[in-house]
Amino acid sequence: MSLVLSGQGEKTSPLLRVARKYSAYLSYPLAICGLLWLLALPLSSFSRRAYFSENAMMPGQVYTTFGTQSHMDAMDRVDAELKTKDRAQAVEAVFASIGLDTETQEFTYTKVPRIGKHTGTNVHGILRAPRSDSVEALVIAASWTTANNASNVNAVRLMAGLAQYASEQVYWARDIVFVVTDSGEQGIEEWLRAYQGLTTTSPLFVRSGIIQAALSLELPPAKRYTGLGLYFEGKGGQLANLDYVNMVQYVSRLERMPAYLHGLKDVPRRAHWWTKYTSATQLLLRQVRAQAFGSSTGIHAPFLRYRIDAITLAGLPQPDDPVSAVLAHGLFTDADVPAAPMQRQIGRTIEASFRSLNNLLEHFHQSFFFYMLPANQRYVSIGDYIPAAGLMIASLLLQAMHLWWMQGPDELRSDSPHTRITRINAYYALLRATLPSSVGIILRVHALGLVLLLIPQLIASSVLTDATTTAYLFTMALASISMVLHTSDIYWTRRIEWQQLKSIVSVYLAVVVACLSVMNFSLAVALFVVAGLPLVFTRVCRVDTRIRRALGVLMLVAVSPVCMMTLGMHVLGCSSNPFRVFLADFYRFGSLVYPLVCLVYWPVNLLCMIIVLIQ
């Protein structure tokens, strides 16, 4: 309220006078500068060389021994058991023969609300550490299928060999838990809920201590691998500790099986600066996509929800590698099994990683949990990329201040001291006449977003099948546009200030982006690009004709959730509609994308249309 009085009175502070004078010209440059700041992040001057903050890990200080005949025999036992038993029983038999405490968990789950029930089976075995009392544990996890729905038997076989190796050692200070699931991320989520004691429908009775770190394996069918892809993002923007990522990359290079971030290999040092820039940009875009919308590779994401540092290592087959067709029952031919040297290199990489994790004195805490990685073994800290979000937020706030001061007729902005009381009274009369209408429009539009959020919980299950999700989206889009036209038609004949409405929406969106930027920077940037930028440039020029209003609405329709999700089917590489993917992640993992689409992105887009249509 003091800001309102200062803006309308003649005794304003110098800072407010400058802000009122230049706010109209600073808003747009600040938004552009925020985007340019993001474009500058791939430059080498913004990043620093990675280092270890946790010296107790001592990576690469041990002699790795994985790959003896007993380890290979354990891997072969998986193939032998799979010929006579189903997958869960085969893995449980192998773990039991090694001497692990094993248990099978059967569970039932739904992928999205009210849409069918699915059953899954998890098998885990625990190697009890001889030098501790099961207070802490490390986890190795694998699913029977990879993210691309290819068979992941190679990872299960390697896990059996690692279990055999670990059982032969006496230096473990933490238990090691080996988990195999047939339901991907959902299977790991159900296993974690049971492990943490959060569910009673499918409890676990064979458990260990607090999980300190986890590692997920994906090895698609191949004879040779050129390296490993490293993935570290969670569903809600959580990231594994940077020390963990750096350690795995360091030991993988020592074992000559380098782990590349998102599978992108290093650019030669003498390459042209533009080549380095484009490679870093591609890597950052993959991280932004994975952090904002949830990682689609590996099953490490559920661990991060429980504050367990986790990553996924995925094998990168050679482009010309001859891979035989996978049999219908999921077994491999001899040509599908990696060569013994490949198995040893990957196994020793995991061995060295777990030897370093075994050396930890406490939970990861010294290094960064907020970072971006533009290249392998280089990082951008939060202090270097968060100013971009600050510039975007400042752009919205400055425009809100300018529009709030400029609402109403020109007589309210007179500098004459003799009319001060008259102007303030007229200003309050204007607020009493227009503010309820502006707030009413905002509440009305957000009520529509709330309906969109709740509809999947209430409608029949057959409506949200893969074939009808797009039709559902377009139906909601048509209903929203009809509501916009109806609302704007009502308020054409009433007293309402579009400056006031846009100012309130700008402040609202700035608060949302500011809060989101410290939790999930990538999602905050994505929200500003699809909702904040259109809001900033909405009605930037006069829209005094119907043709200009129609063009403005068409431009806003182009950046509406329906169009963006349709485009996202190709950008995100989703086999199903992104709306359904976001809904499933919200229902299963508590992802924020679906609520933000319903309660922020869609309402702001509709309000921008109303701002354009109001006379």
Stockholm file with secondary structure:
# STOCKHOLM 1.0

chainA/1-615         MSLVLSGQGEKTSPLLRVARKYSAYLSYPLAICGLLWLLALPLSSFSRRAYFSENAMMPGQVYTTFGTQSHMDAMDRVDAELKTKDRAQAVEAVFASIGLDTETQEFTYTKVPRIGKHTGTNVHGILRAPRSDSVEALVIAASWTTANNASNVNAVRLMAGLAQYASEQVYWARDIVFVVTDSGEQGIEEWLRAYQGLTTTSPLFVRSGIIQAALSLELPPAKRYTGLGLYFEGKGGQLANLDYVNMVQYVSRLERMPAYLHGLKDVPRRAHWWTKYTSATQLLLRQVRAQAFGSSTGIHAPFLRYRIDAITLAGLPQPDDPVSAVLAHGLFTDADVPAAPMQRQIGRTIEASFRSLNNLLEHFHQSFFFYMLPANQRYVSIGDYIPAAGLMIASLLLQAMHLWWMQGPDELRSDSPHTRITRINAYYALLRATLPSSVGIILRVHALGLVLLLIPQLIASSVLTDATTTAYLFTMALASISMVLHTSDIYWTRRIEWQQLKSIVSVYLAVVVACLSVMNFSLAVALFVVAGLPLVFTRVCRVDTRIRRALGVLMLVAVSPVCMMTLGMHVLGCSSNPFRVFLADFYRFGSLVYPLVCLVYWPVNLLCMIIVLIQ
#=GR chainA/1-615 SS CHHHHHHHSSCCCHHHHHHHHHHHHHHHHHHHHHHHHHHHTTSGGGCEECCCSCGGGCTTCSCCCCCCHHHHHHHHHHHHHHTTSCHHHHHHHHHHHHTCEEEEEEEEECSSTTSCCEEEEEEEEEECCTTSCSSEEEEEEEESBCTTSCBCHHHHHHHHHHHHHHHTCSCCSSEEEEEEESSHHHHHHHHHHHHTTCCSSSCCSSCCSEEEEEEEEECCSCSCEEEEEEECBCTTSCBCCHHHHHHHHHHHHHTTCCEEETTCCCCCTTSCHHHHHHHHHHHHHHHHHHHHHCCCSSSCHHHHHTTCEEEEEEEEECTTCCCCCCCTTSCCCGGGSCCHHHHHHHHHHHHHHHHHHHTCSSCSCSSCSSEEEEETTEEEEHHHHHHHHHHHHHHHHHHHHHHHHHCSCGGGGCCCGGGHHHHHHHHHHHHHHHHHHHHHHHHHHHHHHHHHHHHHHHSCGGGGSTTTHHHHHHHHHHHHHHHHHHHHHHHHTSCCCHHHHHHHHHHHHHHHHHHHHTTCHHHHHHHIIIIIHHHHTTTSSCCCSHHHHHHHHHHHHHTSHHHHHHHHHHHTTCSSCHHHHHHHHHHHHCCSHHHHIIIIIHHHHHHHHHHHHCC
#=GC SS_cons         CHHHHHHHSSCCCHHHHHHHHHHHHHHHHHHHHHHHHHHHTTSGGGCEECCCSCGGGCTTCSCCCCCCHHHHHHHHHHHHHHTTSCHHHHHHHHHHHHTCEEEEEEEEECSSTTSCCEEEEEEEEEECCTTSCSSEEEEEEEESBCTTSCBCHHHHHHHHHHHHHHHTCSCCSSEEEEEEESSHHHHHHHHHHHHTTCCSSSCCSSCCSEEEEEEEEECCSCSCEEEEEEECBCTTSCBCCHHHHHHHHHHHHHTTCCEEETTCCCCCTTSCHHHHHHHHHHHHHHHHHHHHHCCCSSSCHHHHHTTCEEEEEEEEECTTCCCCCCCTTSCCCGGGSCCHHHHHHHHHHHHHHHHHHHTCSSCSCSSCSSEEEEETTEEEEHHHHHHHHHHHHHHHHHHHHHHHHHCSCGGGGCCCGGGHHHHHHHHHHHHHHHHHHHHHHHHHHHHHHHHHHHHHHHSCGGGGSTTTHHHHHHHHHHHHHHHHHHHHHHHHTSCCCHHHHHHHHHHHHHHHHHHHHTTCHHHHHHHIIIIIHHHHTTTSSCCCSHHHHHHHHHHHHHTSHHHHHHHHHHHTTCSSCHHHHHHHHHHHHCCSHHHHIIIIIHHHHHHHHHHHHCC
//
